[in-house]
Amino acid sequence: MDKDKMLKYTIKEDLSILDAMSLIEENEHRSLIVLGEDDVAVGTISDGDIRKALLRGELLSTKIRDVMNLNFIFLKKADIDEAKKIFDKNRIFLLPVLDDENRIVDLIESY
C-alpha cells in the first residue's frame, strides 16, 4: 500500500486524541484506522468517538487506545461492490482491507 495514503488514514494507538483530531482534519474522511504493534489494525477512531470521549470528560491528551472503537468493519479482500454495500449501510468513510495478520493492504475511501 502507498506509504502516503497509509500515513493519511492511520494513527498509532499510543498517540493522543489531539493527534487524531489533527489527522482527521487533514484527511477529510472523519476517521482513522488505529494501528497497534507491528502495524496491526486494532480499531478505528472517528469524529464521533472523539466527541463522545470529550463529553465523558476525557482530555485531549488521552491515548487513542483508551477511546478507539474495537468493533470495526473491514474486508479481507478488496471488493468494491462489497465496499459500496458497507458504505451504504453504515456511517463509515474508510474501509481497511486486511491480510491474515490484520495488517492493512489497502484502504477503500467512500468518496
Secondary structure by P-SEA (a helix, b strand, c coil): ccaaaaaaccccccccaaaaaaaaaaacccbbbbbcccccccccccaaaaaaaaaaccccccccccccccbbbbbccccaaaaaaaaaaccccbbbbbccccccccccccc
